[in-house]
């Protein structure tokens, strides 16, 4: 909240009126007082277009592509804020807490590798655990790529890997799901002292992508029947993901050599 020292600085129009000693102001008793949004022609607060207003009024903090990625409906609300903070490099990682004097150097190390200091880019991208998870997802899709090690640049390059509106929502959902899953796994190690396993995490990550895709986009990632080479399809409205999820909870982890195709 901005605090002004005097009326002249904070409310210049009101100050100018106050200087006119002979001015008589008669209130309009037929009209009730109301709040209006002066940046809109209709004087109504445009909730739907406020994002565009923010980008026009001031230089955007993030690119418009990443802004749209984060706040569109194909990323669950629980992951939207996390992806936003990750792209702003504002996650409360070990290096941040160490700088503030909240934790010591030993507690600031990455919970996955227990070697390097935990930073925003390290925990999500450059740690061996995280990087192998990203590469597993790319291999799953049959894609090879090289990325920069900052989250904002990574997100922009990620969105450019698949062309066409048909796949952009699903590809953005995958990005949000991987970021959220890595951070969630990190918190389980940090606060619940749970051991982690890379292969189990990668498998559960694919299951989670399938569940999110079904719940949000009406799509499900599943192995098609009668296909022996392990190819995966994206089909509408199936219960295979629930079956795979139940198997995962029972400790049954099938091994697939997976390369998604779209059906």
Protein Blocks (a to p, Z undefined) as FASTA:
>chain_A
ZZdfbfklmmmmlmmmmmmmmbccdddfkbccddddfkbfklpacfklmmmmmmmmpccf
bdfklmmmmmmmkbcfklmmmmmmmmnopaccfklmmmnomacfklmpcfklomaccdfk
lmmmmpmklmmmmmmmmmmnopacdddfbfklmmmmmmmmpgcjklmmmmmmmmmmmmmm
mmmmmmmmmmnopacdfklmmmmmmmmmmmmmmmmnopacdddehianlpacddehiakl
mmmmmmmmnopacddddddddZZ
